[in-house]
Amino acid sequence: MVFDTTPIPFAIREPLVDLDASPRLGWGVSLWLAADDAQTLHDRLVAGGTSITQPPTPGPFGLQFSFLDPDGYPITVHQPT
C-alpha cells in the first residue's frame, strides 16, 4: 500500500524475509531515496569507500543502485524518470 504523502511517499508491503527468523534488527525494511543524479551519487559513494550491493541498473523507477549504510542496512537510490 502506498500513501500519497508529500514531499515523500510512504509505502508498506509484506516482508520478503521471515522476520521472526532473522537475527538482524530492522531486517525487512526497505529504504528508497530519490536522487537527481543517481550515477553521480553512486560514483561519489564508491570514491568514499561505501559498499555497493547493486550497481546502477535500470529499474521500475528509473536508474537505481543500492549500498550499505554504516550499520550494514541496504539503502536503494533511484533517479525518477
Beta strands, then each sheet from edge to edge (+ up, - down):
strand 1: 2-3
strand 2: 10-11
strand 3: 31-34
strand 4: 52-59
strand 5: 62-68
strand 6: 74-79
sheet 1: 1+ 2-
sheet 2: 3+ 6+ 5- 4+
end
